[in-house]
């Protein structure tokens, strides 16, 4: 179960990174910032597990 979850998390992270790069080149800095916030939200479960 955890391996499948890890694969899904990595796929979603790559998609968000691609989206951030695309929005940056399109000049939509607001959407790029939202992508960065999304990446921070993806890190929350890992931070909770370590605490």
RODO-723040 format. One record per residue (C-alpha): residue in three letters; y, z, x. Coordinates in steps of 0.25 Angstrom, whole numbers. Layout:
BEGIN
+--------+-------+-------+-------+
| residu |     v |     w |     u |
+--------+-------+-------+-------+
|    ALA |     Y |     Z |     X |
...
+--------+-------+-------+-------+
This chain:
BEGIN
+--------+-------+-------+-------+
| residu |     v |     w |     u |
+--------+-------+-------+-------+
|    UNK |     0 |     0 |     0 |
|    UNK |    10 |     3 |    11 |
|    UNK |     7 |    -9 |    19 |
|    UNK |    10 |   -18 |     7 |
|    UNK |    23 |   -10 |     4 |
|    UNK |    27 |   -12 |    19 |
|    UNK |    25 |   -27 |    18 |
|    UNK |    33 |   -28 |     5 |
|    UNK |    44 |   -20 |    11 |
|    UNK |    45 |   -29 |    23 |
|    UNK |    45 |   -41 |    15 |
|    UNK |    56 |   -36 |     7 |
|    UNK |    64 |   -31 |    19 |
|    UNK |    63 |   -45 |    25 |
|    UNK |    68 |   -51 |    12 |
|    UNK |    80 |   -42 |    12 |
|    UNK |    83 |   -45 |    26 |
|    UNK |    83 |   -60 |    23 |
|    UNK |    92 |   -58 |    11 |
|    UNK |   101 |   -50 |    20 |
|    UNK |   102 |   -61 |    30 |
|    UNK |   104 |   -71 |    19 |
|    UNK |   115 |   -64 |    12 |
|    UNK |   122 |   -61 |    25 |
|    UNK |   123 |   -76 |    29 |
|    UNK |   127 |   -79 |    15 |
|    UNK |   139 |   -70 |    16 |
|    UNK |   134 |   -60 |     5 |
|    UNK |   136 |   -47 |    13 |
|    UNK |   135 |   -39 |     1 |
|    UNK |   121 |   -44 |    -2 |
|    UNK |   117 |   -42 |    13 |
|    UNK |   122 |   -28 |    12 |
|    UNK |   113 |   -26 |     0 |
|    UNK |   101 |   -31 |     7 |
|    UNK |   104 |   -21 |    18 |
|    UNK |   104 |   -10 |     8 |
|    UNK |    91 |   -15 |     3 |
|    UNK |    85 |   -14 |    17 |
|    UNK |    90 |     1 |    17 |
|    UNK |    83 |     4 |     4 |
|    UNK |    70 |    -2 |     9 |
|    UNK |    71 |     8 |    21 |
|    UNK |    72 |    20 |    11 |
|    UNK |    57 |    22 |     9 |
|    UNK |    54 |    22 |    23 |
|    UNK |    65 |    33 |    26 |
|    UNK |    60 |    41 |    14 |
|    UNK |    45 |    41 |    20 |
|    UNK |    50 |    45 |    34 |
|    UNK |    58 |    57 |    28 |
+--------+-------+-------+-------+
